[in-house]
């Protein structure tokens, strides 16, 4: 493996714009690394900014869905899609946020065996169906989420997070995006 975040020869802009460098420095400070997904997008600062704006809105912005639940959706979608990068990175986020390494591992391997709430189970079943066969989602699927206690806004957020990771999984797989080696040992 090289130091390139993907198999494509798309080096980062050098030097990075001041605000981008500040964002990368903040990531390094808070996470202990600059995620390779950010390095991968940094060949085009407009694309990087669009990616981070959507990611930050969906994963960190206001929502009734706890941040852990959003990370759980990311892992389940990535498991269906077999996206190595996202399974490693977001599996680690689940381990860190939950304080339960076994939860991150279960979600990566088979979310059905995870020790989760009935509400989370309904949420992940919906995210999985949306990933496998989005055209087969019906009102009955949305009603199952409502019955589990989710609002229509929550359903929007679940669908948006699942949709975002379906897109990013495909880009990561197509470009052989490589997870930062540090992720493998974190939060265990």
ABEGO torsion letter per residue (X at the ends): XBABABABBBBBBOBBBAAAAAAAAAAAAAAGBBBAAAAAAAABAAAAAAAAAAAAAAAABBBABBAAAAAAAAAAAAAAAGBAAAAAAAAAAAAAAAGBAAAAAAAAABAAABBBBAAAAAAAAAAAAAAABAAABBAAAAAAAAAAGBBAAAAAAAAAAAAAAAAAAAAAAAAGBBBBAAAAABGX
